[in-house]
Amino acid sequence: MPDVFKALSDPTRREILRLLKSGELTAGAIADNFAMSKPSVSHHLSTLKSAGLVFAERRGQEIVYSLDTTVFQDAMSYMMELFGPAPEEERDDE
């Protein structure tokens, strides 16, 4: 899980995830949304892939990225366990 939080700590990677929320995109289409070099975007995509947050599939000359929602569900469950409401303490009615 630490890799997931490291990946999510960067605003560029969070923006990439927001873009992928609408559906799969090629690496080039993702890179077109940022004012940085394609190798820099590729590094961010690699980090997201290593954390298990995105899938990458080669289609001919292109690599197409999509979200891995299973990891998001696991991360949200983990966060709820850590920061969710605390169980109410038992009360003595005596």
Secondary structure, DSSP 8 states (H G I E B T S, - for coil): -HHHHHHHTSHHHHHHHHHHHTS-EEHHHHHTTSSS-HHHHHHHHHHHHHTTSEEEEEETTEEEEEE-HHHHHHHHHHHHHHHS----------
